[in-house]
């Protein structure tokens, strides 16, 4: 392939990824129509450019150059009915007992890549691709100030938001080591992580430390509402490697491993403290700057720089593909992901700017307003099993279908919160087709993931910092996806 074609392919890859917003989140639902339609059971098939994600060794078994891309349209349909209480008798402003839904958005997730054979080290196959191995985006409005707390301040609508995506720019190389039998491949990744993360934190009112005998006129005033917004990005590296072994004309075996290295996300944070408005002042109340700050219903804002270390999970997988008939291929994959490495988001703040008056000059108050914030999780490693079928109906049409079972890393249901909606073992169904028109493959698939309902009955403090990290209530979730793709062979 000439330099013009290579340049055009690179331009198309970058153009597809540049203009639109990237879906945020966590583990991707898949890459490409064929692999996604087959439920992700593609490691021993791996016969198009998406092998960069599923099994880099597949590049060495592709006999033509390829240029392809796809657009996944993802819709998260999640529901929470809060039951968030400080104690058995009081409600702090959450919409308890009312079903609430995440913002309903159709999230675009583009990816693209190309494969080219070059006369290097025998005949090594190279490829450049860009895709999202991790992808998640949810936004919730679940709370408003109780009038007894503050009747004049209003929170933004994105009270809980986790818009998190990791894009992999991957250079892949693969070659044949035993003729028509053993193929090995490796991919070097440059990772770009983008994070927009907001949450509410309810802190004990410091006035209780000054006058622990005063129980406040209204119980909600014992907590101060903090809205935290973090917006940043970071760069890192990772590796993918794979093996294809053609055991016979009909049976192919595969093994893969993915290793994303830890990296740091940094950016800007906005911290907004909505203070309680206390109308009834106790007789022993000491009028002064700090006490007034904590009880007069004011809005205290601060801005800061943040850093958060991102520990993405490695994974290993095996797969097999069996040529059942001349037209029908059956495939099974099993993947094990080390989710225990991911410990949530821990934001470390520095360079605070914006605090004024007692919030800045009183040492104990400044410490209160500049405290670091974390969204911790304690997850377990998980297993996923995928099955799929590929049926070449005719020279013009290929039909595909698949099914997968995926464990939840959350394990302990009491840890759930609106920012991570992996409620339990989920079942995914997918299907679609590809049209083959001369050198073009055009695909369309759709998929659905079903999660079990879940109940969280208590507020748990995972990192023991005094702030609940779980969110009590009833949870429901489902994910819908449609993928459009093209692949050009030359």
For each residue, the residues with C-beta under 8 A, 3 or more apart:
1: 5 6 65 116 490
2: 5 6
3: 6 7
4: 7 8
5: 1 2 8 9 490
6: 1 2 3 9 10 114 116
7: 3 4 10 11
8: 4 5 11 12
9: 5 6 12 13 67 114 128
10: 6 7 13 14 114 128
11: 7 8 14 15
12: 8 9 15 16 67 69 112
13: 9 10 16 17 69 112 113 114 128 129 130
14: 10 11 17 18 130
15: 11 12 18 19
16: 12 13 69 71 110 111 112 130
17: 13 14 22 110 111 112 130 167
18: 14 15
19: 15
20: 108 110
21: 107 108
22: 17 109 132 135 165 167 194
23: 74 107 108 109 132 135 136 137 165
24: 107 135 136 137 162 163 164 165 194 195 196
25: 134 135 136 137 138 162 163 164 165
26: 134 135 136 164 420 422
27: 133 134 135 136 337
28: 31 109 131 132 133 134 135
29: 36 72 74 135 428 447 449 479 481
30: 35 36 40 72 447 483
31: 28 35 36 50 53 54 70 111 131
32: 35 36 48 49 50 53 68 70 111 443 483 485
33: 36 37 70 400 432 434 443 444 445 483 484 485
34: 37 38 42 45 48 50 390 398 400 434 443 485
35: 30 31 32 38 40 42 45 50 53 54
36: 29 30 31 32 33 39 40 72 402 430 432 445 447 481 483
37: 33 34 388 400 401 402 430 431 432 433 443 445 447 483
38: 34 35 41 42 45 331 386 388 389 390 400 401 402 430
39: 36 386 387 388 401 402 403 404 428 429 430
40: 30 35 36 54 333 335 384 386 388 402 404
41: 38 45 319 331 332 333 386 387 388 402 404
42: 34 35 38 45 46 50 51 54 55 319 331 333 388
43: 46 54 55 242 254 255 256 317 318 319 333
44: 55 244 252 253 254 319 320 321 331 333
45: 34 35 38 41 42 58 252 321 329 331 390
46: 42 43 50 51 54 55 57 58 59 61 242 244 254
47: 51 58 61 62
48: 32 34 51 62 66 68 441 487
49: 32 52 66 67 68 113 114 115 127 129 487
50: 31 32 34 35 42 46 53 54 68 70 111 113 129 131
51: 42 46 47 48 54 55 56 57 58 59 62 172 185 242
52: 49 56 59 113 127 129 131 170 172 187 240
53: 31 32 35 50 129 131 133 168 170 240
54: 31 35 40 42 43 46 50 51 58 242 256
55: 42 43 44 46 51 58 185 242 243 244 254 256 319
56: 51 52 59 172 173 174 185 186 187 240 241 242 256
57: 46 51 60 61 174 183 184 185 242 243 244 254 256
58: 45 46 47 51 54 55 61 62 174 183 185 242 244
59: 46 51 52 56 62 115 125 126 127 172 173 174 185
60: 57 124 125 174 175 176 183 184 185 244
61: 46 47 57 58 176 183 244
62: 47 48 51 58 59 66 115 125
63:
64: 489 490
65: 1 114 115 116 117 489 490
66: 48 49 62 114 115 487 488 489 490
67: 9 12 49 113 114 115 487 488 490
68: 32 48 49 50 112 113 114 441 485 486 487 488
69: 12 13 16 110 111 112 113 485 486
70: 31 32 33 50 110 111 112 443 483 484 485 486
71: 16 108 109 110 483 484 485
72: 29 30 36 108 109 110 111 481 482 483
73: 106 107 108 109 481 482 483 484
74: 23 29 106 107 108 109 135 479 480 481
75: 104 105 106 107 479 480 481
76: 102 107 137 138 421 477 479
77: 101 102 104 477 478 479 480
78: 101 102 138 421 475 476 477 478
79: 99 100 101 102 475 476 477
80: 99 100 140 142 418 471 473 474 475 476
81: 97 98 99 100 473 474
82: 94 95 96 97 98 100 142 471 472 473
83: 96 97 456 457 472 473 474
84: 91 92 94 96 142 459 471 472 473
85: 88 89 90 91 92 96 472
86: 90 92 219 220 222 223
87: 90
88: 85
89: 85
90: 85 86 87 219 220
91: 84 85 94 96 146
92: 84 85 86 143 146 149 202 220 223
93: 143 144 145 146 149 220
94: 82 84 91 142 143
95: 82 98 100 142 143 144
96: 82 83 84 85 91 473
97: 81 82 83
98: 81 82 95
99: 79 80 81
100: 79 80 81 82 95 140 141 142
101: 77 78 79 104
102: 76 77 78 79 138 139 140 418 421
103: 138 139 140
104: 75 77 101
105: 75 137
106: 73 74 75
107: 21 23 24 73 74 75 76 137
108: 20 21 23 71 72 73 74
109: 22 23 28 71 72 73 74 132 135
110: 16 17 20 69 70 71 72
111: 16 17 31 32 50 69 70 72 129 130 131 132
112: 12 13 16 17 68 69 70 129 130 131
113: 13 49 50 52 67 68 69 127 128 129 130 131 170
114: 6 9 10 13 49 65 66 67 68 127 128 129
115: 49 59 62 65 66 67 125 126 127
116: 1 6 65 125 126 127
117: 65 123 124 125 126
118: 123 124 125 126
119: 123
120: 123 124 126
121: 124 175
122: 175 176
123: 117 118 119 120 175 176
124: 60 117 118 120 121 173 174 175
125: 59 60 62 115 116 117 118 173 174 175 185
126: 59 115 116 117 118 120 171 172 173
127: 49 52 59 113 114 115 116 170 171 172 173
128: 9 10 13 113 114 169 170 171 172
129: 13 49 50 52 53 111 112 113 114 168 169 170 172
130: 13 14 16 17 111 112 113 167 168 169 170
131: 28 31 50 52 53 111 112 113 167 168 170
132: 22 23 28 109 111 135 165 166 167 168
133: 27 28 53 166 168 258 260
134: 25 26 27 28 164 165 166 312
135: 22 23 24 25 26 27 28 29 74 109 132 164 165 166
136: 23 24 25 26 27 162 163 164 165
137: 23 24 25 76 105 107 162 163 164 165
138: 25 76 78 102 103 160 161 162 418 419 421
139: 102 103 157 158 160 161 163
140: 80 100 102 103 158 159 160 161 418
141: 100 157 158 159
142: 80 82 84 94 95 100 159 160 418
143: 92 93 94 95 155 159 200
144: 93 95 154 155
145: 93 149 150 151 153 154 155 225 274
146: 91 92 93 149 218 220
147: 150 151
148: 218 220 221
149: 92 93 145 146 218 220 221 225 276 277
150: 145 147 153 274 275 276 277 297
151: 145 147 277
152: 277 297
153: 145 150 274 297 299
154: 144 145
155: 143 144 145 159 200 225 227 274
156: 159 198 227 229
157: 139 141
158: 139 140 141 161 198 229
159: 140 141 142 143 155 156 198 199 200 227
160: 138 139 140 142 198 199 200 417 418 419
161: 138 139 140 158 196 197 198 199 419
162: 24 25 136 137 138 197 419 420
163: 24 25 136 137 139 194 195 196 197
164: 24 25 26 134 135 136 137 193 194 195 196 197
165: 22 23 24 25 132 134 135 136 137 193 194
166: 132 133 134 135 191 192 193 194 260 312
167: 17 22 130 131 132 191 192 193 194
168: 53 129 130 131 132 133 189 190 191 238
169: 128 129 130 189 190 191 192
170: 52 53 113 127 128 129 130 131 187 188 189 190 240
171: 126 127 128 187 188
172: 51 52 56 59 126 127 128 129 185 186 187 188 240
173: 56 59 124 125 126 127 185 186 187
174: 56 57 58 59 60 124 125 183 184 185 186 242
175: 60 121 122 123 124 125 183 184 185
176: 60 61 122 123 179 180 182 183
177: 182 183 184
178: 181 182
179: 176
180: 176 246
181: 178 245 246
182: 176 177 178 243 244 245 246
183: 57 58 60 61 174 175 176 177 243 244 245
184: 57 60 174 175 177 241 242 243 244
185: 51 55 56 57 58 59 60 125 172 173 174 175 241 242 243
186: 56 172 173 174 239 240 241 242
187: 52 56 170 171 172 173 239 240 241
188: 170 171 172 237 239
189: 168 169 170 237 238 239 240 260
190: 168 169 170 235 236 237
191: 166 167 168 169 235 236 237 238 260 261 263 312
192: 166 167 169 233 234 235
193: 164 165 166 167 233 234 235 236 263 265 310
194: 22 24 163 164 165 166 167 232 233
195: 24 163 164 230 231 232 233 265 267 308 345
196: 24 161 163 164 229 230 231
197: 161 162 163 164 229 230 231 345 347 375 419
198: 156 158 159 160 161 227 228 229 230
199: 159 160 161 227 228 373 375 419
200: 143 155 159 160 225 226 227 228
201: 225 226 228 373 467
202: 92 223 224 225 226 467 468
203: 223 224 226 368 371 466 467
204: 208 222 223 224 466
205: 208 216 221 222 223 224 276 294
206: 209 210 224 294 364 365 368
207: 210 211 214 291 294 295
208: 204 205 211 212 214 222
209: 206 212 364
210: 206 207 290 291
211: 207 208 214 282 284
212: 208 209
213:
214: 207 208 211 282 284 285
215: 219 222
216: 205 219 221 222 276 278
217: 221 278 279 280
218: 146 148 149 221 276 278
219: 86 90 215 216 222
220: 86 90 92 93 146 148 149 223 276
221: 148 149 205 216 217 218 276 278 295
222: 86 204 205 208 215 216 219
223: 86 92 202 203 204 205 220
224: 202 203 204 205 206 273 274 275 276 294
225: 145 149 155 200 201 202 273 274
226: 200 201 202 203 271 272 273 274 373
227: 155 156 159 198 199 200 270 271 272 274
228: 198 199 200 201 269 270 271 272 347 373
229: 156 158 196 197 198 269 270 271 272
230: 195 196 197 198 267 268 269 306 308 345 347
231: 195 196 197 267 268 269
232: 194 195 265 266 267 268 306 308
233: 192 193 194 195 265 266 267
234: 192 193 263 264 265 266 310
235: 190 191 192 193 263
236: 190 191 193 260 261 262 263 310
237: 188 189 190 191 260 261 263
238: 168 189 191 258 259 260 261 312
239: 186 187 188 189 258 259
240: 52 53 56 170 172 186 187 189 256 257 258 259
241: 56 184 185 186 187 256 257
242: 43 46 51 54 55 56 57 58 174 184 185 186 254 255 256 257
243: 55 57 182 183 184 185 254 255 256
244: 44 46 55 57 58 60 61 182 183 184 252 253 254
245: 181 182 183 252 253 254
246: 180 181 182 249 251 252
247: 251 252 253
248: 251
249: 246 323
250: 322 323 324
251: 246 247 248 320 321 322 323
252: 44 45 244 245 246 247 320 321 322
253: 44 244 245 247 318 319 320
254: 43 44 46 55 57 242 243 244 245 317 318 319 320 321 333
255: 43 242 243 316 317 318 319
256: 43 54 55 56 57 240 241 242 243 316 317 318 319
257: 240 241 242 314 315 316 317
258: 133 238 239 240 314 315 316
259: 238 239 240 314
260: 133 166 189 191 236 237 238 312 313 314
261: 191 236 237 238
262: 236 309 310 311 312
263: 191 193 234 235 236 237 309 310
264: 234 307 308 309 310
265: 193 195 232 233 234 307 308 309 310
266: 232 233 234 305 306 307 308
267: 195 230 231 232 233 305 306
268: 230 231 232 303 304 305 306
269: 228 229 230 231 303 304 305 306 347 349
270: 227 228 229 301 302 303
271: 226 227 228 229 301 302 303 304 349 369
272: 226 227 228 229 299 300 301 302
273: 224 225 226 299 300 301 302 369
274: 145 150 153 155 224 225 226 227 299
275: 150 224 293 294 295 296 297 298 299 300
276: 149 150 205 216 218 220 221 224 294 295 297
277: 149 150 151 152 295 296 297
278: 216 217 218 221 281 295 296 297
279: 217
280: 217
281: 278 285 295
282: 211 214 285
283:
284: 211 214
285: 214 281 282 291
286: 291
287: 291 292
288: 291 292
289: 292 293 357 358 362
290: 210 293 294 358 362 365
291: 207 210 285 286 287 288 294 295
292: 287 288 289 295 296 358
293: 275 289 290 296 298 300 357 358 359 365
294: 205 206 207 224 275 276 290 291
295: 207 221 275 276 277 278 281 291 292
296: 275 277 278 292 293
297: 150 152 153 275 276 277 278
298: 275 293
299: 153 272 273 274 275
300: 272 273 275 293 355 359 369
301: 270 271 272 273 354
302: 270 271 272 273 352 353 354 355 359 369 370
303: 268 269 270 271 352 353 354
304: 268 269 271 349 350 351 352 353 370
305: 266 267 268 269 349 350 351
306: 230 232 266 267 268 269 347 348 349 350
307: 264 265 266 347 348 350
308: 195 230 232 264 265 266 345 346 347 348
309: 262 263 264 265 346
310: 193 234 236 262 263 264 265
311: 262 341 342 343
312: 134 166 191 238 260 262 341 342
313: 260 337 338 339 340 341 342
314: 257 258 259 260 337 338 341
315: 257 258 335 336 337 338
316: 255 256 257 258 335 336
317: 43 254 255 256 257 333 334 335 336
318: 43 253 254 255 256 333 334
319: 41 42 43 44 55 253 254 255 256 331 332 333 334
320: 44 251 252 253 254 331 332
321: 44 45 251 252 254 329 330 331
322: 250 251 252 329 330 331
323: 249 250 251 326 328 329
324: 250 328 329 330
325: 328
326: 323
327: 391 392 393
328: 323 324 325 389 390 391 392
329: 45 321 322 323 324 389 390 391
330: 321 322 324 387 388 389
331: 38 41 42 44 45 319 320 321 322 386 387 388 389 390
332: 41 319 320 385 386 387 388
333: 40 41 42 43 44 254 317 318 319 385 386 387
334: 317 318 319 383 384 385 386
335: 40 315 316 317 383 384 385 386
336: 315 316 317 381 382 383 384
337: 27 313 314 315 381 382 383 384 409
338: 313 314 315 341 381
339: 313 342 379 380 381 382 409
340: 313 379 380 381 409
341: 311 312 313 314 338
342: 311 312 313 339 377 379 409
343: 311 346 376 377 378 379
344: 374 375 376 377
345: 195 197 230 308 374 375 376
346: 308 309 343 372 374 375 376
347: 197 228 230 269 306 307 308 372 373 374
348: 306 307 308 372
349: 269 271 304 305 306 352 370 372 373
350: 304 305 306 307
351: 304 305
352: 302 303 304 349 355 369 370
353: 302 303 304
354: 301 302 303
355: 300 302 352 359 360 366 369 370
356: 359 360
357: 289 293 360 361
358: 289 290 292 293 361 362 365
359: 293 300 302 355 356 362 365 366 369
360: 355 356 357 365 366
361: 357 358 365 366
362: 289 290 358 359 365 366
363: 366 367
364: 206 209 367 368
365: 206 290 293 358 359 360 361 362 368 369
366: 355 359 360 361 362 363 369 370
367: 363 364 370 371
368: 203 206 364 365 371
369: 271 273 300 302 352 355 359 365 366
370: 302 304 349 352 355 366 367
371: 203 367 368
372: 346 347 348 349
373: 199 201 226 228 347 349
374: 344 345 346 347 463 465 469
375: 197 199 344 345 346 417 419 469
376: 343 344 345 346 462 463 469
377: 342 343 344 410 415 420 462 469
378: 343 411 412 415 462
379: 339 340 342 343 409 410 411
380: 339 340 409 410 411
381: 336 337 338 339 340 409
382: 336 337 339 406 407 408 409
383: 334 335 336 337 407
384: 40 334 335 336 337 404 405 406 407
385: 332 333 334 335 404 405
386: 38 39 40 41 331 332 333 334 335 402 403 404
387: 39 41 330 331 332 333 402 403 404
388: 37 38 39 40 41 42 330 331 332 400 401 402 403
389: 38 328 329 330 331 400 401 402
390: 34 38 45 328 329 331 398 399 400
391: 327 328 329 398 399 400
392: 327 328 398
393: 327 397 398 399
394: 397
395: 436
396: 435 436 437
397: 393 394 433 434 435 436
398: 34 390 391 392 393 433 434 436
399: 390 391 393 431 432 433
400: 33 34 37 38 388 389 390 391 431 432 433 434 445
401: 37 38 39 388 389 430 431 432
402: 36 37 38 39 40 41 386 387 388 389 428 429 430 431
403: 39 386 387 388 427 428 429 430
404: 39 40 41 384 385 386 387 427 428
405: 384 385 425 426 427 428
406: 382 384 425 426 427 428
407: 382 383 384 425
408: 382 411 422 423 424 425 426
409: 337 339 340 342 379 380 381 382 422
410: 377 379 380 413 415 416 420 422 423 424
411: 378 379 380 408 415
412: 378 415
413: 410 416 423 424 454 455 456
414: 456 457 458 460 470
415: 377 378 410 411 412 460 462 469 470
416: 410 413 420 421 423 454 456 470 471 475
417: 160 375 420 469 470 471
418: 80 102 138 140 142 160 421 471
419: 138 160 161 162 197 199 375
420: 26 162 377 410 416 417
421: 76 78 102 138 416 418 451 475 477
422: 26 408 409 410 426 451
423: 408 410 413 416 426 451 452 453 454 475 476 477
424: 408 410 413 451 452 454
425: 405 406 407 408 452
426: 405 406 408 422 423 449 450 451 452
427: 403 404 405 406 449 450
428: 29 39 402 403 404 405 406 447 448 449 450
429: 39 402 403 447 448 450
430: 36 37 38 39 401 402 403 445 446 447 448 481
431: 37 399 400 401 402 445 446 447
432: 33 36 37 399 400 401 443 444 445 446 483
433: 37 397 398 399 400 443 444 445
434: 33 34 397 398 400 441 442 443 485
435: 396 397 440 441 442 443
436: 395 396 397 398 440 441
437: 396 440 442
438:
439: 488 489 490
440: 435 436 437 486 487 488 489
441: 48 68 434 435 436 485 486 487 488 489
442: 434 435 437 485 486
443: 32 33 34 37 70 432 433 434 435 483 484 485 486 487
444: 33 432 433 482 483 484 485
445: 33 36 37 400 430 431 432 433 482 483
446: 430 431 432 480 481 482 483
447: 29 30 36 37 428 429 430 431 480 481 482 483
448: 428 429 430 478 479 480 481
449: 29 426 427 428 478 479 480 481
450: 426 427 428 429 478
451: 421 422 423 424 426 454 476 477 478 479
452: 423 424 425 426
453: 423 474 475 476
454: 413 416 423 424 451 474 475
455: 413 473 474 475
456: 83 413 414 416 470 471 472 473 474 475
457: 83 414 472
458: 414 470 472
459: 84 468 470 471 472
460: 414 415 468 469 470
461: 464 465 466 467 468 469
462: 376 377 378 415 469 470
463: 374 376 469
464: 461
465: 374 461
466: 203 204 461
467: 201 202 203 461
468: 202 459 460 461 471
469: 374 375 376 377 415 417 460 461 462 463
470: 414 415 416 417 456 458 459 460 462
471: 80 82 84 416 417 418 456 459 468
472: 82 83 84 85 456 457 458 459
473: 80 81 82 83 84 96 455 456
474: 80 81 83 453 454 455 456
475: 78 79 80 416 421 423 453 454 455 456
476: 78 79 80 423 451 453
477: 76 77 78 79 421 423 451
478: 77 78 448 449 450 451
479: 29 74 75 76 77 448 449 451
480: 74 75 77 446 447 448 449
481: 29 36 72 73 74 75 430 446 447 448 449
482: 72 73 444 445 446 447
483: 30 32 33 36 37 70 71 72 73 432 443 444 445 446 447
484: 33 70 71 73 443 444
485: 32 33 34 68 69 70 71 434 441 442 443 444
486: 68 69 70 440 441 442 443
487: 48 49 66 67 68 440 441 443
488: 66 67 68 439 440 441
489: 64 65 66 439 440 441
490: 1 5 64 65 66 67 439
